[in-house]
């Protein structure tokens, strides 16, 4: 994630303080703070809708798309926390006169809040099937539109035409435009590169797909990923997969997809030679560095895919020594073992080690440091695999002298949780508080 993009987002949220701070001196400061929280949530959600568009230039500002997905998740979490606090902290300011739609705007705001909270919670419950999550995720934009309606017509200590109102509205319009593009316009517009399936091989739980271009085709670098969909029943959903081959002279692409969910299971059983495909991208900045510093590549399971492309592209680079560790849990033939060993036989600077945990073999940080022979500080370490393994190896290697900036990794799991126990407790407490507050308000005698 690039600091410049994070600074831009932080600045976007802090700019309204120019107007809210003076308002806090003139009105109830607690209520003004609550309104600032609501405004901040709208700004973050507008930015988040824009990040989901994958428009050209996003990776330049915010970093590779896999990091943008992580940023997207955490911006949503922060926005939901701000929105929840806005609802808990009373934002009513005495003396304000609302318009004809202010009462309706308050009710719409409640619908927006709880709709967004439910959908956001569904987004981080990772056992919900991807296709169901993606289907429900489409409604987030609709609830965001209701939030904009709430902001536009609710009682507030400034006019919508004031600089503060225009500023917040601009982010709402950005979010709504992004939502309309994603939900309505992009599905109708041509996008991506057209391919046809040249072959679809089954390697156990892996579906190896080779695509032949129908036209110019995609131009990518080893290590990048792309979004893939097929014009076949049950396979039209767009999913991101890493390209497991280096650029080929004839434009052929290869994807190696492990069966991990409903879509990939259908892919394994239904995809046939001759099917039409659309490839959008490429994305990602997971790439070999220039120079002859030693490199260590660590691929765990299907995380070997970018390193297959790395190894194929190594012949065209003036690179230093490369040590590839392929970590698997296989009881039979290891996928791609023969391909990697054949490449190592042709490339004098590539050494391949296959570690099979089914045979009691495990990669330990000390082995990496020992194999580098004191060159750990100069080395680049690339990792693709489960996050727990990545965190353990990264911490251990840095403690042994590896520079943190030289540990490169791809977000192998783009859809992750956030600690659901704590989140559920917070939502329960917030919901209980609101229920009790409304019950007391409803039972108070009229004055």
C-alpha positions in Angstrom: 0.0 0.0 0.0 1.5 3.3 -1.0 1.7 6.0 1.7 0.7 8.7 -0.7 -2.7 7.1 -1.3 -3.2 6.7 2.5 -2.3 10.3 3.0 -4.8 11.4 0.4 -7.6 9.5 2.2 -6.6 10.8 5.6 -6.6 14.3 4.2 -10.0 13.8 2.6 -11.4 12.9 6.0 -9.6 15.7 7.9 -10.5 18.6 5.5 -14.1 18.9 6.9 -12.6 19.8 10.3 -11.9 23.3 8.8 -15.7 23.8 9.0 -16.7 21.5 11.8 -14.3 22.9 14.5 -15.8 26.4 14.3 -19.3 24.9 14.4 -18.4 23.0 17.6 -17.7 26.4 19.2 -21.1 27.7 18.2 -23.2 24.6 18.8 -23.4 21.6 21.0 -19.8 20.2 20.4 -20.9 16.5 21.1 -23.6 16.7 18.5 -21.3 18.4 16.0 -18.7 15.7 16.6 -21.4 13.1 15.8 -22.2 14.9 12.6 -18.5 14.9 11.7 -18.4 11.1 12.2 -21.3 10.7 9.9 -19.7 12.9 7.3 -16.4 11.0 7.6 -18.3 7.7 7.0 -19.9 9.1 3.8 -16.5 10.3 2.5 -14.8 7.0 3.2 -17.7 5.0 1.6 -17.6 7.3 -1.5 -13.8 6.7 -1.8 -14.4 2.9 -1.3 -17.0 2.7 -4.1 -14.4 4.4 -6.3 -11.7 2.0 -5.3 -13.9 -0.9 -6.4 -14.0 0.4 -10.1 -10.4 -0.8 -10.9 -10.0 2.3 -13.1 -6.7 3.0 -14.7 -4.3 4.8 -12.3 -5.6 3.4 -9.0 -2.5 1.2 -8.7 -0.2 4.2 -9.3 -1.7 6.1 -6.4 -2.7 3.3 -3.9 -0.4 0.4 -4.8 -1.1 -3.0 -6.4 -4.7 -4.2 -6.7 -4.3 -6.9 -4.1 -3.3 -4.2 -1.5 -6.2 -2.1 -2.7 -8.6 -4.9 -1.8 -7.1 -4.9 1.7 -7.5 -1.1 1.9 -11.1 -1.5 0.6 -11.9 -3.8 3.5 -10.4 -1.7 6.2 -11.9 1.6 4.9 -15.3 -0.2 5.1 -14.6 -1.2 8.7 -13.5 2.3 9.7 -16.6 3.8 7.9 -18.9 1.4 9.7 -17.4 2.2 13.1 -17.7 5.9 12.4 -21.3 5.4 11.2 -22.2 3.3 14.3 -20.7 5.9 16.6 -22.6 8.6 14.7 -25.8 6.7 15.5 -25.0 6.1 19.1 -23.8 9.7 19.9 -26.8 12.1 19.7 -26.4 14.3 16.6 -29.5 16.5 17.3 -28.8 20.2 17.7 -31.3 22.4 19.4 -32.7 25.3 17.4 -32.4 23.8 14.0 -35.3 23.8 11.6 -35.5 20.9 9.2 -37.1 20.8 5.8 -40.2 18.9 4.8 -38.2 15.7 4.3 -36.1 15.9 7.5 -38.2 13.3 9.4 -38.2 10.9 6.4 -34.4 11.5 6.1 -34.0 10.3 9.7 -35.9 7.1 9.1 -34.0 6.5 5.8 -30.7 7.0 7.7 -31.7 4.2 10.1 -32.4 1.9 7.1 -29.1 2.9 5.5 -27.1 2.3 8.7 -28.4 -1.2 9.5 -28.4 -2.3 5.9 -24.7 -1.3 5.6 -23.8 -2.9 8.9 -25.5 -6.2 7.9 -23.8 -6.3 4.4 -20.5 -5.2 5.8 -20.7 -8.0 8.4 -21.5 -10.5 5.7 -18.4 -9.3 3.8 -16.0 -10.4 6.6 -17.8 -13.7 7.4 -15.5 -15.7 5.1 -17.5 -18.9 5.2 -20.3 -17.3 3.2 -19.9 -18.6 -0.3 -18.3 -16.1 -2.7 -21.2 -16.0 -5.1 -23.7 -15.2 -2.3 -21.3 -12.6 -0.9 -20.9 -10.9 -4.3 -24.6 -10.9 -4.9 -25.4 -9.2 -1.6 -22.4 -6.9 -2.0 -24.2 -5.2 -4.9 -26.8 -3.7 -2.5 -24.1 -1.7 -0.6 -24.3 1.0 -3.2 -28.1 1.2 -2.8 -27.8 1.7 1.0 -25.1 4.2 0.4 -27.5 6.2 -1.8 -30.0 6.1 1.1 -27.2 7.5 3.4 -26.7 10.4 0.9 -30.4 11.1 1.0 -30.2 11.1 4.8 -27.3 13.6 4.7 -28.9 15.8 2.1 -32.3 16.4 3.9 -31.5 15.9 7.6 -31.3 18.8 10.0 -27.7 20.1 10.2 -26.0 23.3 11.2 -25.0 24.2 7.6 -26.6 24.3 4.2 -26.1 21.8 1.5 -24.9 24.7 -0.7 -22.2 25.7 1.8 -18.6 24.7 1.2 -18.9 21.9 3.7 -22.1 20.6 2.2 -20.7 20.7 -1.3 -17.5 19.0 -0.2 -19.3 16.0 1.4 -21.8 15.8 -1.4 -18.9 15.6 -4.0 -17.7 12.4 -2.3 -21.3 11.0 -2.3 -21.6 11.8 -6.0 -18.3 10.1 -6.6 -19.5 7.0 -4.8 -22.9 6.9 -6.5 -21.3 7.4 -10.0 -18.9 4.6 -9.2 -21.8 2.4 -8.1 -23.8 3.1 -11.3 -20.7 2.3 -13.4 -20.1 -1.0 -11.5 -23.7 -2.2 -11.3 -25.2 -0.9 -14.6 -22.8 0.5 -17.1 -19.7 -1.8 -17.0 -21.7 -5.0 -17.5 -23.1 -3.4 -20.7 -19.8 -2.1 -22.1 -17.1 -4.2 -23.8 -14.1 -4.8 -21.5 -11.2 -7.1 -21.3 -9.4 -9.2 -23.9 -11.1 -12.1 -25.7 -9.6 -15.6 -25.6 -10.6 -19.2 -26.3 -9.8 -22.2 -24.1 -7.0 -24.1 -25.8 -6.9 -26.7 -23.1 -8.3 -27.4 -19.7 -6.3 -30.1 -17.8 -7.2 -31.5 -14.4 -4.2 -31.9 -12.1 -6.0 -33.3 -9.0 -7.6 -30.3 -7.3 -6.0 -27.9 -9.8 -7.5 -26.8 -13.1 -4.8 -25.7 -15.5 -6.3 -23.5 -18.2 -4.4 -22.4 -21.4 -6.0 -19.6 -23.3 -5.3 -18.5 -26.9 -5.9 -14.8 -27.8 -8.6 -13.7 -30.2 -6.8 -10.5 -31.2 -3.9 -8.6 -29.6 -4.3 -10.2 -26.2 -3.0 -9.3 -22.8 0.4 -7.9 -22.1 1.6 -8.9 -18.6 4.7 -9.3 -16.5 5.6 -12.5 -14.6 3.8 -12.5 -11.2 0.8 -10.5 -12.2 -2.8 -11.6 -12.0 -5.9 -10.9 -14.0 -9.7 -11.3 -13.8 -11.1 -14.3 -15.7 -14.6 -15.2 -16.8 -16.1 -17.6 -19.3 -19.1 -17.5 -21.6 -20.4 -20.8 -20.2 -23.3 -21.6 -18.0 -22.3 -21.2 -14.3 -18.9 -19.8 -15.2 -19.7 -16.2 -16.1 -18.7 -14.7 -12.8 -15.4 -12.7 -12.9 -12.7 -13.9 -10.5 -9.1 -12.9 -10.0 -6.4 -15.6 -10.7 -2.6 -15.4 -10.9 -1.1 -16.0 -14.3 1.1 -19.1 -14.0 3.2 -18.5 -17.2 5.5 -15.8 -18.4 4.5 -13.9 -21.6 4.6 -16.2 -24.6 5.4 -15.2 -28.2 2.0 -16.3 -29.4 0.2 -14.5 -26.6 -1.0 -17.7 -24.9 -1.9 -17.4 -21.2 -1.9 -20.0 -18.5 -3.9 -20.0 -15.2 -3.6 -22.7 -12.6 -6.7 -22.6 -10.4 -7.1 -24.7 -7.2 -10.6 -25.9 -6.2 -11.4 -23.9 -3.1 -15.0 -23.0 -3.5 -18.2 -23.3 -5.5 -17.0 -21.4 -8.5 -13.6 -23.2 -8.8 -15.3 -26.5 -8.3 -17.6 -25.8 -11.2 -14.6 -24.6 -13.2 -12.9 -28.0 -12.5 -15.9 -30.0 -13.6 -17.5 -27.9 -16.4 -14.8 -26.0 -18.3 -14.1 -27.5 -21.7 -11.8 -26.8 -24.6 -13.1 -24.2 -27.0 -15.0 -22.2 -24.4 -14.8 -18.4 -24.9 -13.1 -16.4 -22.2 -12.6 -12.8 -21.2 -9.5 -11.7 -19.4 -9.3 -8.2 -17.7 -6.0 -6.8 -16.5 -3.2 -7.3 -15.8 -2.9 -6.2 -12.2 -0.4 -6.4 -9.4 3.2 -5.3 -8.7 4.6 -8.7 -7.6 7.7 -8.6 -9.8 11.3 -9.7 -9.8 13.8 -6.9 -9.0 16.5 -5.7 -11.2 20.1 -6.5 -10.4 22.0 -9.6 -9.3 21.2 -9.6 -5.6 20.3 -13.1 -4.4 16.6 -14.0 -4.4 14.5 -16.5 -2.4 11.1 -17.6 -3.7 8.7 -19.3 -1.4 5.5 -20.8 -2.8 3.1 -22.7 -0.6 0.5 -24.9 -2.3 -1.2 -23.1 -5.1 1.0 -20.1 -4.1 3.5 -21.6 -6.5 1.7 -20.0 -9.5 3.6 -16.6 -9.7 6.9 -18.5 -9.3 6.1 -20.7 -12.3 5.9 -17.5 -14.3 9.0 -16.1 -12.6 11.0 -19.2 -13.4 9.9 -19.2 -17.1 10.9 -15.5 -17.4 14.3 -16.0 -15.6 16.0 -17.0 -18.9 15.4 -13.5 -20.3 16.9 -11.7 -17.2 20.4 -11.0 -15.9 19.6 -12.2 -12.4 21.7 -13.5 -9.5 21.2 -16.8 -7.7 17.6 -17.8 -7.0 16.5 -20.4 -4.4 12.9 -21.6 -4.9 11.2 -23.4 -2.0 8.0 -25.2 -3.1 6.1 -26.2 0.1 3.3 -28.7 -0.4 1.1 -31.2 1.4 0.9 -34.0 -1.2 0.6 -37.7 -0.8 0.9 -38.4 -4.6 2.6 -36.6 -7.4 3.4 -33.0 -6.7 1.9 -30.6 -9.3 4.5 -28.7 -11.4 7.4 -30.5 -9.7 8.7 -31.9 -13.0 8.2 -28.5 -14.8 10.2 -26.7 -12.1 13.0 -29.3 -12.0 13.3 -29.2 -15.8 13.6 -25.4 -15.7 16.2 -25.7 -12.9 18.2 -28.1 -15.2 18.3 -25.4 -17.9 18.9 -22.4 -15.7 22.2 -22.4 -13.8 21.1 -19.7 -11.3 17.9 -21.5 -10.3 17.8 -24.1 -7.5 14.5 -25.8 -6.7 13.7 -27.4 -3.3 10.4 -29.2 -2.8 9.4 -29.6 0.8 6.5 -32.0 1.5 4.9 -31.7 4.9 3.2 -35.1 4.3 6.8 -36.5 4.6 7.6 -34.4 7.7 9.5 -31.7 5.8 9.0 -28.1 6.7 10.6 -24.8 5.7 12.3 -23.1 8.7 13.8 -19.6 8.6 17.2 -20.9 9.7 17.5 -22.9 6.5 16.9 -19.9 4.3 19.6 -17.9 6.2 22.1 -20.8 6.1 21.5 -21.4 2.4 22.2 -17.7 1.7 25.6 -18.0 3.5 25.5 -14.5 5.2 23.8 -12.8 2.2 20.4 -12.5 3.9 20.6 -8.7 4.2 21.3 -8.3 0.4 18.6 -10.8 -0.5 15.1 -10.3 -1.8 12.5 -12.8 -0.4 9.3 -13.4 -2.3 6.4 -15.2 -0.7 3.0 -16.4 -1.9 0.9 -18.6 0.4 -1.2 -18.5 3.6 -1.0 -15.4 5.7 -0.1 -17.2 8.9 3.0 -18.8 7.3 3.9 -15.5 5.7 3.8 -13.6 9.0 5.9 -16.2 10.8 8.6 -16.3 8.1 8.7 -12.6 7.7 9.2 -11.9 11.4 11.8 -14.6 11.8 13.8 -13.5 8.7 13.8 -9.8 9.7 15.1 -10.8 13.1 18.0 -12.5 11.4 18.9 -9.5 9.3 16.6 -9.4 6.3 15.5 -5.8 5.4 11.8 -5.5 5.8 11.5 -3.7 2.5 13.0 -6.7 0.8 10.3 -9.2 1.9 7.8 -9.1 -1.0 4.4 -10.8 -0.9 1.1 -11.1 -2.6 -2.2 -10.9 -0.7 -3.0 -14.6 -1.2 -6.3 -14.2 0.6 -8.1 -11.1 -0.7 -11.2 -11.8 1.3 -10.4 -12.1 5.0 -12.0 -11.6 8.4 -11.4 -8.9 11.0 -11.9 -10.6 14.3 -15.6 -11.4 14.2 -16.0 -12.1 17.9 -15.0 -8.5 18.8 -17.1 -7.1 16.0 -20.2 -9.1 16.9 -19.9 -8.0 20.6 -19.6 -4.4 19.5 -22.6 -4.7 17.2 -24.6 -6.3 19.9 -23.8 -3.6 22.4 -24.5 -0.9 19.9 -27.8 -2.5 18.9 -28.9 -3.1 22.5 -28.1 0.5 23.4 -30.1 1.9 20.4 -33.1 -0.4 21.2 -33.2 0.7 24.8 -32.9 4.4 23.9 -35.7 4.1 21.4 -37.9 2.1 23.9 -37.4 4.8 26.6 -38.1 7.5 24.1 -41.3 5.8 22.9 -42.6 5.3 26.5 -41.9 8.9 27.7 -45.2 10.8 28.2 -45.9 13.6 25.7 -45.2 17.1 27.0 
